[in-house]
Amino acid sequence: MFNLGYYPRLERLAKSSPDLRCTLGRVFRFYQDQKRLSGRPVIQHCLETAELASQYTTESCYLMVAIYHDLREDLGLPFRNLKIISGCYGEKVAGMVTILSKRADLKNKNDRNREYMARIANAIEKDPWVGIIKLSDRRSNLTDIQSLPAGKRREIAAQTLHFYVPIALKLGLVGLANSMKELSLPYALPYSVGAQELDPAITQQILV
């Protein structure tokens, strides 16, 4: 049993969607008592991401992606091997989870981040919902930013300001952009910290 009382939109939508209820039951079993560095249960991040995304869509497939977005990385599943999801919910959900997952086979951190950001930017051109789910994920992650080491805080804040805030503005999500900016600014000065991993071509692409 689990309590969705803090996530009213998600709770309401789950009542009319068997697939969404099944997803919630599974993700609770996957994460059980796992906690983040902040001490918050991992499951809270999954639910918070879906709750934020539900402000913009009520479609179960997108909310399932929001709930499962970290599953491949957290379970150590090989890149693109998401039979655990596609077998239950189809290739669309599994494909979007793959897009939202970083590649563990790229060992260099900057290479991994550049590839990931390029993939996200390209995917948004085809399906803006990828961006909305990723922005919901980033906004939820910023809730815990104060619990991270100082260097990681600066890196995440700079990424947010240089990459994710412009995406939010491009998608017309001004409130979400302002919220991310407000949470990032205290940790991101000077702005150049962490920005070196951004490919100028990617930055230009999201601003067009």
N, C-alpha and C positions, 0 to 999 in steps of 0.2 A: 504494500500500500504506500502511496505517496500523496503529499499535500501540495496542491497547486494554488493554494490560497493567495500567494504573493504574485501570481501570474494570471490575472482574471481573464484576459483575452484568450490565452492559451487554454485555460480550463474550460471556457465556454465552447471553443472550437473543438476541443477533444471530445466533448459529449456527443457531437454529431459526426465524428469521424473515427471509424474503427481502426483505420491505418494509423492515425495519429495517436490513438490510445495504445496501440501495439508498440509504436515507436517509443513512447514514453516508458512503457513497461520494460522494454529491452534496454534502453539507455540507463535506467536505474539499476538493472542487473549488471551491466557492463562496468559502471563506475562505483557502485555500492558506496563504500566509505572513503573513497579517494578525496584528498584535499589539495588545494592550491597552496602556493607559498604564503599567501595571505591568511591561510587557515580556513578560507571558504570552501565548502564542498564543491568538487568539480561539477557535479550535476547542476548546481546553481548557475554556473556559467552557461551550460547548455540551455537551460530553461530561460535564462535572461536573454540570451541571443534570440531564441525563438519568440519570446514575448515582444522584444523590440521589432523584430521582423514582421510580427503580426499587426503592427500599426499600419503596414503598407500592403499586406496581402493576407487573405484568409484561405488561400489554396494550401491544402494539406501537404502536397509534394514539396513546396518550398519551405514549409515549417519543419518538415521531416529533415530536409537538408540542414536547416539551421540547428536542429537538435544534434544531428550526427556529424557536424562539420569537422570536428577534431578526431573523429573515431579512428580513421586510418592511422594517423600519427600516434594516437594514444595507445592503440592496440598493436602497433608495430607491423601493420599489414603491408605487404609489398605494394609499391606504387602501381596503381591501376587494378590491383587485385581486390575488388570489393564485392566478391560473390556473396559475402555475408549480408550485404545490403541489396544488391541487384536481384538476388534470388527471392527476396521478400517484397521489394518495392519498385523494382524495375531499373532499367538502365539510366533513365533520366536522373533519378535521385542519386544513384551511384556515380554517374558522370559528374554531377555538380559537386559532390563530396570530393572527388578526385581533383577537380579544378581548385578547390579550396584547401588542398593538402600540399605541404611542401615536400620536396623530393629529398629523401634521406640519402639517396645515392650520390648527390652532389655534396662532397665533403667540405668544400670551401664555403664558409658562411656567406660571404658577399656574393659569390656566384649563385648560391642557393636563393638568397633574397632577391637578386636581380631577375633570375629566371621566374620566380614566383610572382613578382610584381608585373613582369611582362605578360605572364599568362593570365593574371587577373585582369589587366587592362585590355587585353585582346578579347577575353571572354565577355567582358561587359559590353563591348561593341556588338556582340551577337545576342546577349541576353542580360539586360540590366539587372535582373533579379540576382545574378551572381554578385553584383556590386552591393545591392541592398543587404544581402545576407552577410557579406564580408564586412560591411560597415557596421552592422548590428553586432557582429563578433568583436570588432575593434572597439566599439563603444563600451561593450561589456568588459573587455580586457582592461580598459582605462580605469575601471572601478578599482582594480587591484594594483595599479601602477606604483603606488607608494610603498608596497611591500617588496619591490624588486631592488636589486643592487643599483647604485647610482648610475653606473655606466649603461645598464640595461634600460633604466628609466629615460635617460637622455636619448638613447637609440630609438625606443618606441615612440617617444614624444616627437622626435624629428621626423620619423617615418609618417606619423599621423599628420603632421602639419604640411609636409611636402607632397605626400601621396594621397592619403585617404580623405583629408579635408577637401582638396580639389575635386576628387571623384564625387563626394557628396554634393558639392555645389553644382557640378556638371549634371547630376541627376535631379537637381532641384530640391534636395533635402537640406534646406538652409538650417532648420532647427538642429538636425543631427550634426551638421558641419560645425555650428557654433558650440554645441555641447562638447564635441571632441576637441575643438580648439581651446576651449576654456580649461579642460582637464589636462591638456598637453603643455600649454604655455609655461607653467611654473617649472617644468623639468627640461625644456628644450633649448634654453638659451645657453650658449649662442646657437643659432639655428643651424650652423654648419656641422655641428656634431651629429654624426649618424647619417648625414645627407650624402656622403661620398659614395654610398652603395647604390644610389639612384642613377639609373641610366637617363641622361638628358632626353633621349628619344622617347622614353616612356613618359617622362614628365610632360613633354610637349604633346604626346598623344592624348593624355587625359585632360589637357587644357583646351584642346581643339573643340 
